[in-house]
Amino acid sequence: MLVIRLTRIGKKNQPSFRVVLTEKTNPVNGKFIEILGSYSPIEKAKQLKTERIQYWISKGAQMSDTVHNLFVNEKIITGAKVKAWHPKKKTVEARKAKEADAIKAAEDAKAKSAEAPVAQEPKKEKSAEEVKTE
């Protein structure tokens, strides 16, 4: 299956990407069939070969989520943007466990405060007459 995706070509801390057409099984920085454009997020520069992109999409090439959003911004394709970033499962599970622990701790604290003895009324001081009668 053919896929249109980004390949990083920039230096360290200076990201720059090529938009390439490649086989899905090829590595991200591996061989590609055709260069379809370039994208520099630092300079906000985009150079895309619109005709070639539309040709390959018509032939059934799929796009990565980031490339899909880039093409929607440039109005090469129509449609809504997609969520391009997905959290890792371990991170999501850890966050859910942490939230569950916090809820349980809050419930335990509430239960302990309900079990605590009610404060007793302070003793009244005896008046002078009460002391004499004793």
C-alpha positions, 0 to 999 in steps of 0.5 A: 500500500502506498502512503504519503508521509513526512520524512525529516531532513532537518538538522538538530533543533531545526526540523524540516520535512519532505513530503514523500510517497513511499510503500507503507512497509518502508522505514520512515527515512528509507527509500521513497518513490517520489518527493511531493513537496517540503514543509518547514515548521520553523519558517512556516514554509510549504512547497507542495506539488498539488497536481502530483498529490491529487494524482496519487490520492486518486490512485489510492495512496493513503496519507498519514494524519499529520499530512492529512491535516497539512493538506486540509490547511492548504486546501489540497483536499477537503474535509475535517482535520483528524487527531494526529497525536495519540497518547501511549497506552502506558501513559493513559493507563498510568493516568487512569490509575492515578485518578482512581487512587486520588478518588479512593483517597478522597472517599477514605478521607470522607469516611474517616471524617464521618466516623470521627466522634462528634465534638462534645459540648463544653462543660459549663462553669458552675455559678457561685450559688451552685458551688455553695449548695454542694 
